[in-house]
Amino acid sequence: MRNPERRTALVDAAIEVLARDGARGLTFRAVDTEAAVPNGTASNYFANRDDLLNQVGAHIHLRLAVDPSKVATTSELPSSRERLTELMQALFQHISGDRTGWLALVELRMEATRRPELRAALTSTLRDNLNLNVEGHRASGLPGDDMTTVLLYYAMTGLILEHLTVPDALTGYDENDLIATFVTRALAH
């Protein structure tokens, strides 16, 4: 049986390659080099490049997910607009801390426009992620409804994309102020 830790290390190496070199640079040899394993290792773990891309797509959200135990201790604020704002700001900081993971996700999204199987897998993963966010928001007791969660999800996605790809486009705007405004306006819908 293949080593699951090595598989995860190879997928993480593929994420690094995707972020740095784009989808065209993602080869088994590049993954082996990034993971510092012997040539041919990645090809022993993944049937083909599509398999590797699909596994990256399935794993990347685990890598980008915020650990709930860390977020839960960031404040003593009650379930309020302020608490929701703080949680969105913590999410922004967390994802900003893994620029490579987010850039790899952007590359996967672009590659999914050319690969129907990857598009189907990534669509399922992204839909599941959104649904988990909606369900988590419902269970949290925080203000707002399902649409609040969807609006914040896509507002945050856009803000993170700008911040991690062309941060100078945000010159003159404070990200925390933008997030507070997102929350206020999403709750007012």
C-alpha positions in Angstrom: 0.0 0.0 0.0 1.2 3.5 -0.9 2.2 5.9 1.9 -0.7 8.4 2.5 1.7 10.9 4.1 3.8 10.8 0.9 0.7 11.2 -1.2 -0.2 14.3 0.8 3.3 15.7 0.5 3.2 15.2 -3.3 -0.2 16.9 -3.5 1.2 19.8 -1.5 4.2 19.9 -3.8 1.8 20.0 -6.8 0.1 23.0 -5.2 3.4 24.8 -4.9 4.2 24.0 -8.6 0.8 25.2 -9.7 1.1 28.5 -7.8 4.6 29.1 -9.1 4.5 27.8 -12.6 0.9 27.5 -13.5 -0.9 24.4 -14.9 1.4 24.1 -17.8 4.3 23.7 -15.5 2.7 21.0 -13.5 4.5 17.8 -14.5 5.3 14.7 -12.5 9.0 15.6 -12.7 8.3 19.1 -11.3 6.3 17.6 -8.5 9.0 15.1 -7.7 11.6 17.9 -7.6 9.4 20.2 -5.4 8.8 17.3 -3.0 12.5 16.4 -3.0 11.7 12.7 -3.9 13.3 10.5 -6.5 12.1 11.0 -10.1 9.2 8.7 -10.9 7.6 8.9 -7.4 4.6 11.1 -8.4 3.9 8.8 -11.3 3.7 5.9 -8.8 1.0 7.7 -6.8 -1.1 9.3 -9.6 -2.5 7.5 -12.6 -2.0 10.5 -14.8 -1.9 14.3 -14.8 -5.7 14.5 -14.6 -5.7 12.3 -11.5 -3.1 14.6 -9.9 -5.1 17.7 -10.8 -8.3 16.2 -9.4 -6.5 15.2 -6.1 -5.1 18.7 -5.8 -8.6 20.1 -6.3 -10.0 17.8 -3.5 -7.1 18.6 -1.1 -6.7 22.3 -1.6 -9.8 23.3 0.4 -8.5 21.2 3.4 -5.3 23.2 3.2 -7.1 26.5 3.0 -9.7 25.7 5.7 -9.7 27.7 8.9 -9.3 25.6 12.0 -12.6 26.2 13.9 -10.9 25.9 17.3 -8.5 28.8 16.5 -11.3 31.0 15.2 -13.6 30.2 18.2 -11.1 31.7 20.6 -10.4 34.9 18.8 -13.1 36.9 20.6 -15.5 36.9 23.5 -18.0 38.9 21.3 -21.5 37.5 21.4 -23.2 36.4 18.1 -23.4 39.8 16.5 -22.4 41.8 13.5 -19.1 42.6 15.2 -18.4 38.9 15.8 -19.3 38.0 12.1 -16.9 40.8 11.0 -14.2 39.5 13.2 -14.6 36.0 11.8 -14.5 37.3 8.2 -11.3 39.2 9.0 -9.8 36.1 10.6 -10.6 34.2 7.4 -9.0 36.8 5.3 -5.8 36.7 7.4 -5.7 32.9 7.3 -6.0 32.6 3.6 -3.7 35.5 3.0 -1.1 33.5 5.0 -1.3 30.7 2.4 -0.9 32.8 -0.8 0.5 29.7 -2.6 -2.6 27.7 -1.8 -5.0 30.4 -3.1 -3.0 31.0 -6.2 -3.0 27.2 -6.9 -6.8 27.3 -6.5 -7.0 30.1 -9.1 -4.8 28.0 -11.5 -7.1 25.0 -10.9 -10.1 27.1 -11.7 -8.5 28.3 -15.0 -7.5 24.7 -15.9 -11.1 23.6 -15.1 -12.3 25.7 -18.0 -10.4 23.3 -20.3 -10.8 20.0 -18.6 -14.5 18.8 -18.1 -13.6 16.2 -15.5 -11.6 18.7 -13.4 -14.5 21.2 -13.8 -17.0 18.6 -12.5 -14.8 17.7 -9.6 -13.9 21.3 -8.7 -17.5 22.4 -9.1 -18.5 19.7 -6.6 -15.8 20.7 -4.2 -16.7 24.4 -4.4 -20.4 23.7 -4.1 -19.8 21.5 -1.0 -17.6 24.2 0.5 -20.3 26.9 0.0 -22.9 24.5 1.5 -20.7 23.8 4.5 -20.3 27.6 5.0 -24.1 28.1 4.8 -24.7 25.2 7.2 -22.0 26.4 9.6 -23.4 29.9 9.6 -26.9 28.5 10.4 -25.5 26.5 13.3 -23.4 29.4 14.7 -26.3 31.6 15.7 -24.6 34.5 14.0 -26.9 37.1 12.4 -28.0 36.8 8.8 -29.5 34.2 6.7 -28.3 31.8 3.9 -28.1 34.7 1.4 -25.9 36.6 3.9 -23.4 33.7 3.8 -23.5 33.5 0.0 -23.0 37.2 -0.4 -20.1 37.2 2.1 -18.6 34.1 0.4 -18.3 35.8 -2.9 -17.4 39.2 -1.6 -14.5 37.6 0.3 -13.5 35.5 -2.7 -13.1 38.6 -4.8 -11.3 40.6 -2.1 -8.9 37.7 -1.5 -8.3 37.3 -5.2 -7.4 41.0 -5.6 -5.3 41.1 -2.5 -3.2 38.0 -3.5 -2.8 38.7 -7.2 -2.9 42.5 -7.7 -2.7 44.1 -4.3 -1.9 47.5 -5.6 -5.4 47.6 -7.1 -6.6 48.0 -3.5 -4.4 51.0 -2.7 -6.4 53.5 -0.6 -8.7 50.8 0.8 -8.2 49.1 4.1 -9.2 45.4 3.8 -10.6 45.3 7.3 -12.8 48.3 6.6 -14.0 46.6 3.4 -14.8 43.4 5.2 -16.8 45.3 7.9 -18.7 47.0 5.1 -19.3 43.6 3.4 -20.8 42.3 6.6 -23.0 45.4 7.3 -24.4 45.5 3.7 -24.9 41.7 3.5 -26.9 41.8 6.8 -29.0 44.7 5.4 -30.1 42.9 2.2 
